[in-house]
Amino acid sequence: MTEKKEDQNKLVEERRNKLLSMREEGFNYPISIEIDAIVKDLFETYGKSTREEVIDANKTVKIAGRMMAKRIMGKSSFSKVVDSSGSIQLFLNSKNLDEKTYNNFKTYDVGDIIWVEGVLFRTKTDELTVNVGKIEVLSKSLRPLPEKYHGLTDTETRYRKRYLDLIMSDDSKAVFQKRSKIVTTIRAFLDQKEILEVETPMMHPIAGGAIAKPFITHHNTLDRDFFLRIAPELYLKRLVVGGLHRVYEINRSFRNEGISTKHNPEFTMLELYLAYASYEEIMTLVEDMIIDIAIALNGSTTIQYQDREYDLSGPYKRMTLEESVIQYNPKMDPKKLRDRETLLNTCKELGIKTNDDASTGKLLFEIFEKTVEDNLIEPTFITGYPRDVSPLSRANDNDPWLVDRFEFFIAGSELANGFQELNDPDDQSDRFKAQVKERNDGDDEAMVFDQDYIEALEYGMPPTSGLGVGIDRLVMLFTESPSIRDVLLFPHMRNK
């Protein structure tokens, strides 16, 4: 056993002995306690008040939180308590507390959850402080917290023990508070546009709505396998068929794929569908929503991300996928972007692994992902995707080799994906059959044939455009987080 581990065990033993003594005196983890203030409100009300104004207010407060500092100075002591909204200093004096209470406080440990009642005042250093008249432990911290100035420096430990990360890091806590505000802002933005929030199943009899490998589970009562949803798309479009013409869902989806700084097998998406809207209108909606979030969070459309400043005020750049491939592959012949042999050779030169029977559109898309995406730094919409890689999107009227689809990129990362939805049941049936062929040829991410969805389309779906937005990546952007794990409270990790 290492010396550090031995020291840790001794500290835990000491704290357990203190808890044993507390139990002997009647301590039994109180189930409730009266509080009448949170720290944030105290600073909002009295933070700018003078020393005299605070004294005149004679404000008695009852607050609770985790004790994060303790300094014994003979007959007087200082401490710091942190609640969900912030931290405030405590002053304890043996003149204001009976001898037993004050002596008990001296045995408290940093990390204990405590309750105090006292009067606000300002110290000689002008710090807003609670002059404690009553104090008690609500919950004993049996394990010592990490050192304050070193904190959780190990990234993996931060992810595995997020509760410790939140205790020790105000920055980490701020990320998840911002995440909540982003989702709240999105809901308010969409609700204002009279788009209805709905909920669809998380267990699907058929894995559909995206090209991805699903997780499989088994329903014992029905005695059948289900798939954790890879996307809510096909269910949301069923609702459009049913007459709910403007719907959205902020959903959890699951894809049994790799893990990276931009990918987690469980993730949060916004999906929405608007009948009678064009995909160009959806692009404008994305632009307006991004601006709305920026102003709600920062009061400005200028943000910082990874040492770079971004202007989100719009309008955002728009270019086709083929234009972008030409721009970042100047040696490619623009006239041969749809020539299969040329694309096969380019993939080999770039080290892109492809199947011998890969379609022309699939090859072009692979080149785009390899050579273009990382270069899309400024806010950019890419449009005009090959039909081969867009099985749920409507073909372009002027160029059926392409579909009316866009993706939105910023900082080299895709944040949104939108389509003019395919509402021709015969065309959709043919696309599903093509996906089934790819699946039979070894592509385990290709879609399967969804007969029920085809039947729904046969009742008639109005012209519709749809959108998917990766909430996790959006939060990464607005919180300057380099990894998706930084914006997930409990990211999936390998076993130790």
C-alpha positions as a Python dict, from the first residue, in 0.01 Angstrom:
ca = {
    (1, 'M'): (0, 0, 0),
    (2, 'T'): (139, 342, -92),
    (3, 'E'): (209, 611, 166),
    (4, 'K'): (-56, 834, 9),
    (5, 'K'): (-315, 556, 35),
    (6, 'E'): (-222, 493, 398),
    (7, 'D'): (-264, 865, 480),
    (8, 'Q'): (-602, 865, 306),
    (9, 'N'): (-717, 564, 509),
    (10, 'K'): (-609, 731, 835),
    (11, 'L'): (-807, 1043, 752),
    (12, 'V'): (-1116, 837, 669),
    (13, 'E'): (-1076, 647, 998),
    (14, 'E'): (-1047, 974, 1193),
    (15, 'R'): (-1364, 1108, 1033),
    (16, 'R'): (-1552, 785, 1100),
    (17, 'N'): (-1454, 809, 1466),
    (18, 'K'): (-1592, 1163, 1476),
    (19, 'L'): (-1917, 1037, 1323),
    (20, 'L'): (-1930, 762, 1586),
    (21, 'S'): (-1898, 1022, 1863),
    (22, 'M'): (-2172, 1231, 1700),
    (23, 'R'): (-2401, 928, 1684),
    (24, 'E'): (-2341, 861, 2053),
    (25, 'E'): (-2463, 1215, 2122),
    (26, 'G'): (-2780, 1160, 1919),
    (27, 'F'): (-2682, 1262, 1565),
    (28, 'N'): (-2896, 1082, 1306),
    (29, 'Y'): (-2858, 1264, 971),
    (30, 'P'): (-3145, 1519, 986),
    (31, 'I'): (-3410, 1474, 715),
    (32, 'S'): (-3494, 1842, 674),
    (33, 'I'): (-3385, 2186, 789),
    (34, 'E'): (-3525, 2536, 753),
    (35, 'I'): (-3337, 2763, 515),
    (36, 'D'): (-3456, 3104, 402),
    (37, 'A'): (-3182, 3223, 167),
    (38, 'I'): (-2934, 3115, -96),
    (39, 'V'): (-2594, 3276, -132),
    (40, 'K'): (-2657, 3426, -476),
    (41, 'D'): (-2962, 3617, -351),
    (42, 'L'): (-2770, 3754, -54),
    (43, 'F'): (-2502, 3900, -279),
    (44, 'E'): (-2759, 4034, -524),
    (45, 'T'): (-2939, 4214, -239),
    (46, 'Y'): (-2647, 4321, -18),
    (47, 'G'): (-2340, 4282, -237),
    (48, 'K'): (-2315, 4655, -310),
    (49, 'S'): (-2442, 4777, 28),
    (50, 'T'): (-2205, 4966, 256),
    (51, 'R'): (-2097, 4833, 593),
    (52, 'E'): (-2342, 5067, 765),
    (53, 'E'): (-2629, 4970, 534),
    (54, 'V'): (-2573, 4602, 607),
    (55, 'I'): (-2568, 4671, 982),
    (56, 'D'): (-2888, 4876, 959),
    (57, 'A'): (-3060, 4596, 764),
    (58, 'N'): (-2995, 4362, 1059),
    (59, 'K'): (-3064, 4069, 827),
    (60, 'T'): (-3079, 3725, 989),
    (61, 'V'): (-3030, 3439, 745),
    (62, 'K'): (-3057, 3062, 759),
    (63, 'I'): (-2841, 2892, 497),
    (64, 'A'): (-2699, 2545, 434),
    (65, 'G'): (-2419, 2408, 222),
    (66, 'R'): (-2080, 2239, 214),
    (67, 'M'): (-1804, 2376, 434),
    (68, 'M'): (-1508, 2438, 203),
    (69, 'A'): (-1267, 2617, 438),
    (70, 'K'): (-1201, 2645, 812),
    (71, 'R'): (-957, 2868, 998),
    (72, 'I'): (-941, 2845, 1379),
    (73, 'M'): (-808, 3161, 1549),
    (74, 'G'): (-845, 3094, 1919),
    (75, 'K'): (-1177, 3233, 2035),
    (76, 'S'): (-1272, 3340, 1683),
    (77, 'S'): (-1282, 3140, 1362),
    (78, 'F'): (-1363, 3185, 996),
    (79, 'S'): (-1516, 2937, 757),
    (80, 'K'): (-1668, 2928, 410),
    (81, 'V'): (-1990, 2759, 308),
    (82, 'V'): (-2088, 2681, -52),
    (83, 'D'): (-2443, 2615, -168),
    (84, 'S'): (-2573, 2554, -521),
    (85, 'S'): (-2549, 2925, -606),
    (86, 'G'): (-2218, 3042, -459),
    (87, 'S'): (-2006, 3078, -145),
    (88, 'I'): (-2009, 3309, 155),
    (89, 'Q'): (-1780, 3359, 453),
    (90, 'L'): (-1881, 3261, 806),
    (91, 'F'): (-1756, 3423, 1128),
    (92, 'L'): (-1777, 3227, 1452),
    (93, 'N'): (-1701, 3384, 1790),
    (94, 'S'): (-1707, 3212, 2128),
    (95, 'K'): (-1900, 3511, 2266),
    (96, 'N'): (-2193, 3438, 2031),
    (97, 'L'): (-2188, 3060, 2064),
    (98, 'D'): (-2204, 2842, 2373),
    (99, 'E'): (-1882, 2662, 2461),
    (100, 'K'): (-2004, 2319, 2350),
    (101, 'T'): (-2121, 2441, 2007),
    (102, 'Y'): (-1796, 2629, 1945),
    (103, 'N'): (-1583, 2333, 2051),
    (104, 'N'): (-1790, 2103, 1831),
    (105, 'F'): (-1727, 2336, 1535),
    (106, 'K'): (-1354, 2293, 1585),
    (107, 'T'): (-1399, 1922, 1512),
    (108, 'Y'): (-1587, 1982, 1187),
    (109, 'D'): (-1408, 1878, 869),
    (110, 'V'): (-1384, 2053, 535),
    (111, 'G'): (-1646, 1883, 321),
    (112, 'D'): (-1911, 1853, 592),
    (113, 'I'): (-2262, 1970, 499),
    (114, 'I'): (-2361, 2231, 758),
    (115, 'W'): (-2648, 2464, 852),
    (116, 'V'): (-2603, 2805, 1006),
    (117, 'E'): (-2817, 3089, 1132),
    (118, 'G'): (-2667, 3433, 1175),
    (119, 'V'): (-2670, 3803, 1097),
    (120, 'L'): (-2506, 3957, 791),
    (121, 'F'): (-2223, 4206, 834),
    (122, 'R'): (-1909, 4323, 658),
    (123, 'T'): (-1562, 4246, 793),
    (124, 'K'): (-1276, 4495, 813),
    (125, 'T'): (-1171, 4374, 469),
    (126, 'D'): (-1524, 4459, 350),
    (127, 'E'): (-1626, 4098, 283),
    (128, 'L'): (-1994, 4012, 321),
    (129, 'T'): (-2007, 3760, 605),
    (130, 'V'): (-2252, 3573, 829),
    (131, 'N'): (-2198, 3627, 1202),
    (132, 'V'): (-2299, 3278, 1314),
    (133, 'G'): (-2538, 3238, 1607),
    (134, 'K'): (-2632, 2873, 1547),
    (135, 'I'): (-2454, 2596, 1357),
    (136, 'E'): (-2490, 2222, 1313),
    (137, 'V'): (-2370, 1938, 1090),
    (138, 'L'): (-2631, 1793, 856),
    (139, 'S'): (-2415, 1534, 683),
    (140, 'K'): (-2064, 1415, 769),
    (141, 'S'): (-1803, 1403, 492),
    (142, 'L'): (-1624, 1077, 562),
    (143, 'R'): (-1374, 1117, 280),
    (144, 'P'): (-1138, 1416, 254),
    (145, 'L'): (-1178, 1638, -50),
    (146, 'P'): (-890, 1688, -295),
    (147, 'E'): (-649, 1968, -210),
    (148, 'K'): (-806, 2302, -292),
    (149, 'Y'): (-521, 2441, -499),
    (150, 'H'): (-454, 2121, -690),
    (151, 'G'): (-812, 2002, -718),
    (152, 'L'): (-889, 1723, -962),
    (153, 'T'): (-602, 1757, -1202),
    (154, 'D'): (-653, 1409, -1345),
    (155, 'T'): (-901, 1439, -1632),
    (156, 'E'): (-1018, 1079, -1611),
    (157, 'T'): (-1097, 1115, -1240),
    (158, 'R'): (-1299, 1428, -1319),
    (159, 'Y'): (-1514, 1227, -1559),
    (160, 'R'): (-1547, 919, -1338),
    (161, 'K'): (-1619, 1117, -1020),
    (162, 'R'): (-1812, 1413, -1155),
    (163, 'Y'): (-1952, 1485, -809),
    (164, 'L'): (-1599, 1566, -688),
    (165, 'D'): (-1533, 1773, -997),
    (166, 'L'): (-1845, 1981, -928),
    (167, 'I'): (-1752, 2025, -562),
    (168, 'M'): (-1401, 2145, -641),
    (169, 'S'): (-1444, 2338, -966),
    (170, 'D'): (-1664, 2643, -1015),
    (171, 'D'): (-1572, 2634, -1384),
    (172, 'S'): (-1705, 2282, -1424),
    (173, 'K'): (-2024, 2372, -1242),
    (174, 'A'): (-2066, 2675, -1469),
    (175, 'V'): (-2046, 2452, -1780),
    (176, 'F'): (-2349, 2252, -1672),
    (177, 'Q'): (-2540, 2558, -1559),
    (178, 'K'): (-2481, 2701, -1908),
    (179, 'R'): (-2588, 2373, -2063),
    (180, 'S'): (-2920, 2398, -1883),
    (181, 'K'): (-2964, 2758, -1998),
    (182, 'I'): (-2888, 2661, -2361),
    (183, 'V'): (-3161, 2396, -2357),
    (184, 'T'): (-3403, 2635, -2187),
    (185, 'T'): (-3328, 2901, -2449),
    (186, 'I'): (-3384, 2655, -2734),
    (187, 'R'): (-3720, 2553, -2589),
    (188, 'A'): (-3828, 2914, -2548),
    (189, 'F'): (-3714, 2996, -2903),
    (190, 'L'): (-3909, 2707, -3056),
    (191, 'D'): (-4215, 2752, -2834),
    (192, 'Q'): (-4234, 3115, -2944),
    (193, 'K'): (-4252, 2991, -3303),
    (194, 'E'): (-4543, 2767, -3201),
    (195, 'I'): (-4352, 2445, -3264),
    (196, 'L'): (-4495, 2172, -3042),
    (197, 'E'): (-4265, 1973, -2812),
    (198, 'V'): (-4342, 1600, -2819),
    (199, 'E'): (-4198, 1273, -2691),
    (200, 'T'): (-4145, 961, -2900),
    (201, 'P'): (-4032, 607, -2805),
    (202, 'M'): (-3673, 536, -2703),
    (203, 'M'): (-3710, 164, -2781),
    (204, 'H'): (-3773, 92, -3149),
    (205, 'P'): (-3875, -235, -3316),
    (206, 'I'): (-3665, -125, -3616),
    (207, 'A'): (-3346, 82, -3597),
    (208, 'G'): (-3418, 372, -3831),
    (209, 'G'): (-3392, 745, -3881),
    (210, 'A'): (-3015, 756, -3933),
    (211, 'I'): (-2724, 555, -4066),
    (212, 'A'): (-2571, 411, -3750),
    (213, 'K'): (-2517, 89, -3555),
    (214, 'P'): (-2775, 46, -3276),
    (215, 'F'): (-2773, -94, -2924),
    (216, 'I'): (-3000, -397, -2881),
    (217, 'T'): (-3215, -480, -2578),
    (218, 'H'): (-3478, -745, -2506),
    (219, 'H'): (-3833, -696, -2382),
    (220, 'N'): (-3917, -997, -2164),
    (221, 'T'): (-4296, -968, -2163),
    (222, 'L'): (-4325, -918, -2539),
    (223, 'D'): (-4038, -1163, -2592),
    (224, 'R'): (-3880, -957, -2868),
    (225, 'D'): (-3572, -751, -2926),
    (226, 'F'): (-3585, -374, -2944),
    (227, 'F'): (-3327, -117, -3048),
    (228, 'L'): (-3237, 190, -2847),
    (229, 'R'): (-3320, 473, -3084),
    (230, 'I'): (-3048, 606, -3308),
    (231, 'A'): (-3276, 897, -3401),
    (232, 'P'): (-3642, 996, -3347),
    (233, 'E'): (-3686, 1101, -3711),
    (234, 'L'): (-3928, 840, -3846),
    (235, 'Y'): (-4162, 873, -3547),
    (236, 'L'): (-4164, 1252, -3565),
    (237, 'K'): (-4250, 1237, -3935),
    (238, 'R'): (-4534, 997, -3856),
    (239, 'L'): (-4671, 1281, -3639),
    (240, 'V'): (-4649, 1519, -3935),
    (241, 'V'): (-4852, 1266, -4136),
    (242, 'G'): (-5101, 1268, -3848),
    (243, 'G'): (-5149, 1645, -3867),
    (244, 'L'): (-4904, 1771, -3604),
    (245, 'H'): (-4730, 1987, -3861),
    (246, 'R'): (-4476, 2168, -3641),
    (247, 'V'): (-4306, 1937, -3388),
    (248, 'Y'): (-3975, 1906, -3206),
    (249, 'E'): (-3814, 1675, -2953),
    (250, 'I'): (-3505, 1722, -2738),
    (251, 'N'): (-3411, 1360, -2715),
    (252, 'R'): (-3155, 1110, -2594),
    (253, 'S'): (-3027, 888, -2874),
    (254, 'F'): (-2784, 597, -2873),
    (255, 'R'): (-2535, 478, -3132),
    (256, 'N'): (-2311, 177, -3078),
    (257, 'E'): (-2008, 342, -3230),
    (258, 'G'): (-1668, 481, -3137),
    (259, 'I'): (-1586, 734, -2866),
    (260, 'S'): (-1390, 1051, -2940),
    (261, 'T'): (-1371, 1415, -2835),
    (262, 'K'): (-1682, 1470, -3053),
    (263, 'H'): (-1867, 1139, -3007),
    (264, 'N'): (-2033, 963, -2715),
    (265, 'P'): (-2252, 653, -2756),
    (266, 'E'): (-2533, 828, -2566),
    (267, 'F'): (-2603, 1184, -2671),
    (268, 'T'): (-2865, 1460, -2682),
    (269, 'M'): (-3021, 1587, -3002),
    (270, 'L'): (-3279, 1841, -3103),
    (271, 'E'): (-3492, 1720, -3392),
    (272, 'L'): (-3774, 1923, -3547),
    (273, 'Y'): (-4001, 1904, -3850),
    (274, 'L'): (-4195, 2186, -4014),
    (275, 'A'): (-4459, 2111, -4277),
    (276, 'Y'): (-4472, 2347, -4577),
    (277, 'A'): (-4127, 2490, -4498),
    (278, 'S'): (-3823, 2475, -4729),
    (279, 'Y'): (-3485, 2358, -4611),
    (280, 'E'): (-3357, 2712, -4676),
    (281, 'E'): (-3606, 2831, -4412),
    (282, 'I'): (-3464, 2572, -4172),
    (283, 'M'): (-3114, 2712, -4232),
    (284, 'T'): (-3243, 3058, -4139),
    (285, 'L'): (-3403, 2909, -3828),
    (286, 'V'): (-3069, 2755, -3726),
    (287, 'E'): (-2894, 3089, -3776),
    (288, 'D'): (-3154, 3274, -3568),
    (289, 'M'): (-3141, 3012, -3293),
    (290, 'I'): (-2760, 3026, -3266),
    (291, 'I'): (-2778, 3406, -3239),
    (292, 'D'): (-3052, 3378, -2976),
    (293, 'I'): (-2843, 3139, -2764),
    (294, 'A'): (-2532, 3360, -2789),
    (295, 'I'): (-2721, 3668, -2671),
    (296, 'A'): (-2897, 3476, -2391),
    (297, 'L'): (-2564, 3343, -2258),
    (298, 'N'): (-2326, 3630, -2325),
    (299, 'G'): (-2533, 3933, -2420),
    (300, 'S'): (-2335, 3939, -2743),
    (301, 'T'): (-2299, 3745, -3069),
    (302, 'T'): (-1921, 3730, -3026),
    (303, 'I'): (-1783, 3423, -2848),
    (304, 'Q'): (-1443, 3270, -2774),
    (305, 'Y'): (-1367, 2909, -2853),
    (306, 'Q'): (-1025, 2744, -2835),
    (307, 'D'): (-829, 3073, -2846),
    (308, 'R'): (-1027, 3202, -3141),
    (309, 'E'): (-1300, 3465, -3162),
    (310, 'Y'): (-1617, 3386, -3357),
    (311, 'D'): (-1873, 3632, -3485),
    (312, 'L'): (-2213, 3461, -3481),
    (313, 'S'): (-2414, 3761, -3595),
    (314, 'G'): (-2464, 3622, -3949),
    (315, 'P'): (-2539, 3584, -4226),
    (316, 'Y'): (-2340, 3260, -4234),
    (317, 'K'): (-2141, 3142, -4534),
    (318, 'R'): (-2313, 2895, -4770),
    (319, 'M'): (-2148, 2666, -5024),
    (320, 'T'): (-2224, 2333, -5189),
    (321, 'L'): (-2045, 2013, -5096),
    (322, 'E'): (-1888, 1991, -5441),
    (323, 'E'): (-1768, 2353, -5422),
    (324, 'S'): (-1607, 2280, -5086),
    (325, 'V'): (-1431, 1966, -5216),
    (326, 'I'): (-1287, 2166, -5507),
    (327, 'Q'): (-1176, 2448, -5275),
    (328, 'Y'): (-983, 2217, -5043),
    (329, 'N'): (-866, 1976, -5314),
    (330, 'P'): (-746, 2214, -5587),
    (331, 'K'): (-580, 1932, -5783),
    (332, 'M'): (-912, 1758, -5841),
    (333, 'D'): (-1079, 1812, -6178),
    (334, 'P'): (-1420, 1980, -6115),
    (335, 'K'): (-1558, 1796, -6418),
    (336, 'K'): (-1476, 1456, -6264),
    (337, 'L'): (-1630, 1498, -5920),
    (338, 'R'): (-1892, 1239, -6016),
    (339, 'D'): (-1654, 1005, -6196),
    (340, 'R'): (-1627, 690, -5988),
    (341, 'E'): (-1279, 587, -6099),
    (342, 'T'): (-1141, 934, -6029),
    (343, 'L'): (-1297, 933, -5682),
    (344, 'L'): (-1167, 581, -5611),
    (345, 'N'): (-813, 689, -5699),
    (346, 'T'): (-844, 1004, -5487),
    (347, 'C'): (-962, 798, -5189),
    (348, 'K'): (-659, 569, -5227),
    (349, 'E'): (-425, 870, -5242),
    (350, 'L'): (-583, 1010, -4926),
    (351, 'G'): (-567, 678, -4743),
    (352, 'I'): (-947, 645, -4723),
    (353, 'K'): (-1058, 284, -4689),
    (354, 'T'): (-1354, 205, -4914),
    (355, 'N'): (-1544, -97, -5035),
    (356, 'D'): (-1488, -191, -5399),
    (357, 'D'): (-1859, -149, -5467),
    (358, 'A'): (-1894, 184, -5283),
    (359, 'S'): (-2125, 422, -5469),
    (360, 'T'): (-1999, 737, -5639),
    (361, 'G'): (-2182, 962, -5395),
    (362, 'K'): (-2043, 770, -5098),
    (363, 'L'): (-1687, 815, -5231),
    (364, 'L'): (-1735, 1189, -5277),
    (365, 'F'): (-1877, 1219, -4927),
    (366, 'E'): (-1578, 1030, -4782),
    (367, 'I'): (-1342, 1277, -4950),
    (368, 'F'): (-1547, 1566, -4810),
    (369, 'E'): (-1525, 1427, -4457),
    (370, 'K'): (-1152, 1364, -4489),
    (371, 'T'): (-1039, 1692, -4647),
    (372, 'V'): (-1306, 1957, -4587),
    (373, 'E'): (-1479, 1928, -4250),
    (374, 'D'): (-1180, 2024, -4033),
    (375, 'N'): (-1131, 2338, -4244),
    (376, 'L'): (-1483, 2472, -4189),
    (377, 'I'): (-1387, 2708, -3907),
    (378, 'E'): (-1622, 3002, -3955),
    (379, 'P'): (-2000, 2938, -3937),
    (380, 'T'): (-2077, 2762, -4267),
    (381, 'F'): (-2371, 2582, -4426),
    (382, 'I'): (-2277, 2306, -4671),
    (383, 'T'): (-2557, 2214, -4913),
    (384, 'G'): (-2612, 1979, -5207),
    (385, 'Y'): (-2529, 1632, -5069),
    (386, 'P'): (-2516, 1317, -5283),
    (387, 'R'): (-2838, 1121, -5287),
    (388, 'D'): (-2641, 802, -5212),
    (389, 'V'): (-2565, 916, -4855),
    (390, 'S'): (-2902, 1077, -4783),
    (391, 'P'): (-3165, 800, -4785),
    (392, 'L'): (-3433, 1010, -4615),
    (393, 'S'): (-3391, 1334, -4810),
    (394, 'R'): (-3579, 1457, -5116),
    (395, 'A'): (-3393, 1465, -5450),
    (396, 'N'): (-3321, 1807, -5596),
    (397, 'D'): (-3558, 1900, -5880),
    (398, 'N'): (-3280, 2038, -6101),
    (399, 'D'): (-3016, 1776, -6023),
    (400, 'P'): (-3157, 1442, -5896),
    (401, 'W'): (-2803, 1313, -5823),
    (402, 'L'): (-2816, 1550, -5525),
    (403, 'V'): (-3065, 1600, -5244),
    (404, 'D'): (-3194, 1915, -5076),
    (405, 'R'): (-2987, 1879, -4763),
    (406, 'F'): (-2753, 2092, -4554),
    (407, 'E'): (-2510, 2053, -4267),
    (408, 'F'): (-2398, 2338, -4043),
    (409, 'F'): (-2033, 2357, -3935),
    (410, 'I'): (-1833, 2577, -3704),
    (411, 'A'): (-1483, 2528, -3560),
    (412, 'G'): (-1440, 2223, -3783),
    (413, 'S'): (-1732, 2042, -3624),
    (414, 'E'): (-2078, 1954, -3756),
    (415, 'L'): (-2350, 2097, -3532),
    (416, 'A'): (-2665, 2052, -3741),
    (417, 'N'): (-2806, 1845, -4025),
    (418, 'G'): (-3121, 1934, -4219),
    (419, 'F'): (-3326, 1803, -4510),
    (420, 'Q'): (-3611, 1869, -4743),
    (421, 'E'): (-3781, 1550, -4632),
    (422, 'L'): (-3863, 1273, -4875),
    (423, 'N'): (-4242, 1232, -4880),
    (424, 'D'): (-4280, 1015, -5193),
    (425, 'P'): (-4354, 666, -5054),
    (426, 'D'): (-4240, 489, -5371),
    (427, 'D'): (-3908, 676, -5380),
    (428, 'Q'): (-3860, 613, -5007),
    (429, 'S'): (-3933, 243, -5059),
    (430, 'D'): (-3666, 225, -5331),
    (431, 'R'): (-3416, 406, -5104),
    (432, 'F'): (-3484, 159, -4821),
    (433, 'K'): (-3429, -131, -5063),
    (434, 'A'): (-3095, 18, -5167),
    (435, 'Q'): (-3001, 48, -4798),
    (436, 'V'): (-3098, -315, -4742),
    (437, 'K'): (-2868, -418, -5026),
    (438, 'E'): (-2579, -223, -4868),
    (439, 'R'): (-2655, -392, -4537),
    (440, 'N'): (-2653, -735, -4699),
    (441, 'D'): (-2320, -644, -4858),
    (442, 'G'): (-2167, -590, -4514),
    (443, 'D'): (-2253, -231, -4409),
    (444, 'D'): (-2399, -290, -4059),
    (445, 'E'): (-2483, 81, -4027),
    (446, 'A'): (-2715, 82, -4329),
    (447, 'M'): (-3089, 107, -4268),
    (448, 'V'): (-3342, -174, -4276),
    (449, 'F'): (-3676, -164, -4455),
    (450, 'D'): (-3946, 3, -4241),
    (451, 'Q'): (-4279, -110, -4388),
    (452, 'D'): (-4488, 73, -4126),
    (453, 'Y'): (-4321, 403, -4211),
    (454, 'I'): (-4383, 345, -4583),
    (455, 'E'): (-4748, 278, -4502),
    (456, 'A'): (-4765, 605, -4307),
    (457, 'L'): (-4623, 795, -4607),
    (458, 'E'): (-4885, 632, -4828),
    (459, 'Y'): (-5151, 823, -4635),
    (460, 'G'): (-4975, 1143, -4745),
    (461, 'M'): (-4716, 1363, -4575),
    (462, 'P'): (-4716, 1733, -4666),
    (463, 'P'): (-4398, 1896, -4799),
    (464, 'T'): (-4178, 1901, -4490),
    (465, 'S'): (-3830, 2009, -4384),
    (466, 'G'): (-3645, 1866, -4087),
    (467, 'L'): (-3351, 1948, -3864),
    (468, 'G'): (-3121, 1768, -3623),
    (469, 'V'): (-2889, 1961, -3388),
    (470, 'G'): (-2624, 1802, -3165),
    (471, 'I'): (-2689, 1962, -2826),
    (472, 'D'): (-2364, 1830, -2676),
    (473, 'R'): (-2151, 1986, -2950),
    (474, 'L'): (-2348, 2308, -2924),
    (475, 'V'): (-2269, 2319, -2552),
    (476, 'M'): (-1901, 2253, -2628),
    (477, 'L'): (-1899, 2561, -2851),
    (478, 'F'): (-2064, 2793, -2602),
    (479, 'T'): (-1862, 2674, -2301),
    (480, 'E'): (-1519, 2656, -2468),
    (481, 'S'): (-1501, 2284, -2394),
    (482, 'P'): (-1250, 2086, -2606),
    (483, 'S'): (-1411, 1744, -2546),
    (484, 'I'): (-1768, 1617, -2544),
    (485, 'R'): (-1693, 1451, -2210),
    (486, 'D'): (-1651, 1796, -2057),
    (487, 'V'): (-2018, 1873, -2125),
    (488, 'L'): (-2165, 1535, -2023),
    (489, 'L'): (-2226, 1499, -1652),
    (490, 'F'): (-2155, 1126, -1661),
    (491, 'P'): (-1971, 1024, -1981),
    (492, 'H'): (-1927, 657, -2057),
    (493, 'M'): (-1582, 524, -1964),
    (494, 'R'): (-1392, 201, -2005),
    (495, 'N'): (-1365, -22, -1700),
    (496, 'K'): (-1056, 47, -1495),
}
